Amino acid sequence: MIIVSTSSTDTYITNKFVDGISKTTANVGRSGTLDLFKLFNHPSAPALTTELSRILIKFDYRKLSELVIQNRINLNDMVSILKLKSIIAGQSIPQNFTVSVFPLAKQFDEGIGRDIISFSDVDQANFLSSSTNTSWNLTGSSLSGTLGDTNIDYYYQGDLLDGNGIQTFEITQSFIDGDEDLEVNISKFVSASIAGNLTNHGFRISFSFNQESDQNNYFAKRFSSRHVKNSFQRPRIENYFNDFERDDRELITFNSTGSLYLTNQIGGERTRFISGSSPVQGENCLLLTISTGSFETTFNVSESSYRQGTYFANVFVSSYDNSIVTGSISLSQIIQASSSVTFHEKWTSLDQSVVFQSNDLTINSSRVSQGIFENFELSVFTSGPETGSKDSFVLIRPKFYDLVSQDRSSKFAFVKKPIPIKGTYRIVDNNTGEVYVDFNDLNQMSYDSNGNYFEIHTDSIPYGRVVNFEYKINYLGNERILKDRNYTFRLGE
């Protein structure tokens, strides 16, 4: 799943000279662009003077913090990518440069300045001050230090209490052609802020120290600010985390590990089991026993890290197991004779005094094909709501069908079952084809006996846009992309 955090505050600060006057008090908080530039020995400035700008940007993590409290996000697994969209509007752009990102140690206020020509607006954050009546410790947000230091502008290093000790905080990206978007992994900073180990003042984005110090010119690299009309172009952090569940009940085979899931629901809400007077939670909190005849084996059951009241066990049964099932007949002999075995499945408390669920489980031998590639034709049917509101989760259920596979013969009507498939999804604008969320290993689809499903957070979609879903799947060793144009979703009433 992806949760998008858009910037809550952004601007850039500069000491640029205009008509021979340094504009160190200029504010551009309401500008539609975030500009990075560096000029050395420019005619408008005194000889050998360096003029430069630095971007200041902050994001709101409150939604992420709420999801951590709800156990929907595991900070150890979350991947956070900071993205700034490049703007090319006919201006010259620099090439072969590096951008550095550091966490800020000082709060800044955006301001309402708009003038990016003469830099005549004076308000809030500028090259001298981070906010009204609060100066930078060194002009231009230039004084670095270690996490925990006071009276500094940004953190160069520190211990985020993530087990890595003292580490350098600089995150860099190289720009070869100059028109690339900014995309850097800032997971450690986002996670540390949510965990309370780093105060979230935002980030300082600049050219690298070497390029700010050399005698070359870099003018001008522009990114979209939060004030552009197109919400998808605004600065964002894409927070990915693995929330997929794969219930292999329909796919499980001998000699291969498969996961089985069990969810307790009360009134449609996932709720933990109660054993005695205590909720069942955490790792190794239940037992799963499968048996047939005299054969019995037990597996540990843990609660899902992302969904309270959902439990899973990883099951492995060997087709070479010679344990006796009945009389002198072993499990391996039964498998050789029938290629599948139906077991009795029982989910219990650790002392096995309480049975929470009892069912049958059929395990099959692995599928064998005589050809290199099997003949198949997949189709997908997607279902879900047609509209959604901001800041909400929506369940999408794509069902995949192999149109070539033979159904069992029957004189009664029956519903063809979908095929659980491993794959990822992306979100595409229905009209323009623009990709809002691309295929990603962390955007995996879940599946159960009723087919595939996944949740999206609506803030990952621009308001008012109609979107489709596309799927990259792997079926019988073949990878392909399937599209369903019959289902659309729109954010907004």
Buried (B, 14 or more C-beta within 10 A) or exposed (E): BBBBBBBBBBBBBBBBBBEEEBBBBBBBBBBBBBBBBBBBEBEEBEEEBBBBBBBBBBBBBEBBBEBBEEBBBBBEBBBBBBBBBBBEEEEEBBEEBBBBBBBBBBBBBBBEBBBBEEBEBBBBBBBBBBBEEEEBBEBBBBBBBBBEBEEBBBBBBBBBEBEEEEEEBBBEBEBEEBEEEBEBBBBBBBBBBBBEBBBBBBBBBBBBEEBBEBEEBBBBBBBBBBBBEEBBBBBBBBBBBBBBBBBBBBBBBBEBEBBBBBBBEEEEEEBBBEBEEEBBBEEEBBBBBBBBBEBBBBBEBBBBBBBBBBBBBBBEBBBEBEEEBEEEEBBBEBBEEEBEBEBBBBBBBBEEEBEBBEEEBEBBBEEEEEEEEBEEEBEBBBEBEEEBEEEEEBEBBBBBBBEEEEEEEEEEEEEEEBBBBBBBBBBBBBEEEBBBBBBBEBBBBBBBEEBBBBBBBBBBBBEEBBBBBBBBBEBBEEEEEBEBEEBBBBBBE
